[in-house]
Amino acid sequence: MKKKLTVTKKQKPTEVLLLGKRIKQLRQNKGYSSQETFAYDNDYTLSYYSRIERGEDIRFTSLVKVSKALGVDLEMLFSEGFEGLNDK
């Protein structure tokens, strides 16, 4: 009898989850209630952009592109939403 392999998902780092929330907040502040519209207007596929907001790991170049699409620089992107991380 073969053993069943159990696949476990790795816990996403808190920082990456918070980044996704921050990007969502900035998208909504920019007036986009829909991920789909934002993704379309900024040449993302909906599936890729939704992964960003869910806190999937993304490349730095993608982070730069999304910050430009949101109309903020990287400093502003990380200026809110990460409070208390250094307290751990």
Residue pairs with C-beta under 8 A, 6 or more apart in sequence:
12 55
12 56
12 57
14 85
15 82
15 85
16 55
16 56
16 57
17 55
18 55
18 81
18 82
18 85
19 55
19 81
20 52
20 53
20 54
20 55
20 56
21 53
21 55
21 81
22 77
22 78
22 80
22 81
22 82
23 52
23 53
23 66
23 70
23 77
24 53
25 80
25 81
26 70
26 72
26 77
27 35
27 38
27 53
27 70
30 38
30 70
30 71
32 38
32 41
35 46
35 49
35 50
35 53
36 46
38 44
38 49
38 69
39 45
39 46
39 48
39 49
39 50
40 46
42 49
42 66
42 69
51 58
52 58
52 62
52 66
58 66
63 74
63 77
64 74
67 73
67 74
67 76
67 77
70 77
